[in-house]
């Protein structure tokens, strides 16, 4: 059974950094694209960073140059390094499989990131 567990969120001042991690299990991690999404109160969930099975990456314009997504296929983890954080980055952050089988449409509990200005 697919499971995704996010960690690493917290409270940080504007300009600071956080590193989020997502531990994946229950599926063949290495062949699937992974993404980090976020959802702020009253807003739609949005994709902020994605990484393909081959390591190619893509970012939302709002985080380009500040966030870096990476993966470790040996450990079945995907990470999001967030630098130069802004108040508008405050959200619950989730990792998720991108595409794949229908049963991969699974959301973990997320991790809260709060940036104080």
Secondary structure, 3 states (H helix, E strand, C coil): CCEEEEECCEEEECCCCEEEEEEEECCCHHHCEEEEEEECCCCCCEEEEEECCCCCEEECCCCCCCEEEEEECCCCEEEEEECCCCHHHCEEEEEEEECCCHHHCCCCCCEEEEEEC
